[in-house]
Amino acid sequence: MDFRVLLMAGIAVGSPLIVTADETPSTQAQAPGFVDGSHLGLNLRHYYANQHTRRSTYLGIKKEDGLERTRIRETWVQTAMLNYSSGYTQGAVGFGLDASLFSAINLERGHGRVANGGDRVLVDSDGDALPTWSRLGVGDLRLRFSSTEIKAGRLLTDNPILRYKDNRALPSSFQGVGLFSNELDWLSLQAGSFERAIPRTGTGSEKLTTTFGNRAYSGSRISYLGGMAKTPYGLDVSLYTSRFEDMWQQTYLGLTQLIGDRREIALKTALNYYHTEDQGEQRLGYIDNDAFSLAFTASHRAHSLTLAWQQVFGDEYFDYVWESTGNYMANSLYSDYNGPNEKSWQLRYDLDLASLGVPGLTTSLWHAKGWDIDGTHYSGDRNGRNTGYNVRGLDNAKHDENGLMVAYVVQSGALKNAVIRTIVYNHRATGGQIDGSYDEVRLVANLPMWIF
């Protein structure tokens, strides 16, 4: 690893994508008007990552006579996200719009260094990195009545079924219609139907497909309905149901309870559960999968300690839509720990240095381990169905990872709200586990600016 990598060791994805000067009023009665409520912001993101494969894991460099194996992939991209959001017109029903232009400049273009791009940079058919790419990342028309919004176009969806993915130089988005309702203080509802994905490293849209299954198959749309309720007893309950046409149908249940005060001691308990089964034409074959996680987090002032258990019941992967992070499970880290019949645990320590006199600085350290990955009993392709998941070769596969993350949010001055986050991963796999063995270091810096 060269000096530049050692100097820059890490990641920082996660600062606001849509930069606005003020929070949009939550009810139509407070609408300031289309122009008066308009905001324009710019987020500049600098993304660097360096991957080194280990053991039997290799990357590929495209050559005229096939793929040449390599152990290194380097990604270095500068992006700009220009985000416009109008206010709502006044009246009983308000209208508005959002538009975000995403652009990227590829700073590392070496044919061998980008190693065919992966899902990190845009490459052509020869595996050469494109110097730049741009797209309309977000573009929607909005309608609001009271505290209920309907948006149509390209959206940054955010729920346990379909959540935009933002772990690269640019985020993904999805094309369709979404409804968001907050008529009651204790209840928020969402519904949506989406038919296209706008990938992180792309200029157009793609069909919706699977993350862990056979991507030769796709569904025409994914639709969902659900919400989150806050109870008087400190218990938050989330429930969603969804249908990915001709692929699967999925139900999600989430329970979160927080008791105590972290100034003394607080305990957070989080349960997440997904049930997935085949739907319609069964393009991924038969599916019958249950996955759950249970996490306990104890917090005292600046310190938090989390212990989590996760388990998959089913002879295929716990799956979600490609280009999304529709996975609220506790052990969704560098790996998702979602293999067939997989068991996993995680131990995590978080430190918020604000109470120690350094506001804006946080660190996280974790270890996770997964085992008993077994797909030898897979029968989803019985009765002539498609083979949706290539898992029969997984027999007691296992893996583990270690991670260290340090993040800082600038508190004042010209760079206020800028975010720098670094992360170092170490992942080791055996028995054909899908993620392979890697060492990776990332650095991402986000600089949000308000124009008006």
Secondary structure, 3 states (H helix, E strand, C coil): CCHHHHHHCCCCCCCCCCCCCCCCCCCHHHCCCCCCCCEEEEEEEEEEEEEEECCCCCEEEEECCEEEEECEEEEEEEEEEEEEECCCCCCCEEEEEEEEEEEEEECCCCHHHHCCCCCCCCECCCCCECCEEEEEEEEEEEEEECCEEEEEEEECCCCCCCCECCCCCCCCEEEEEEEEEEEECCEEEEEEEEEEEECCCCCCCECEEECCCCCCCEECCEEEEEEEEECCCCEEEEEEEEEECCCEEEEEEEEEEEEEECCCEEEEEEEEEEEEEECCCCCCCCCEEEEEEEEEEEEECCEEEEEEEEEEECCCCCCCECCECCCCCCCCCCCCCCCCCCEEEEEEEEEEHHHHCCCCEEEEEEEEEEEEEECCCCCCCHHHCCCCCCCCCCEEEEEEEEEEEEEEECCCCCCCCCEEEEEEEEEEEECCCCCCCEEEEEEEEEEEEECC
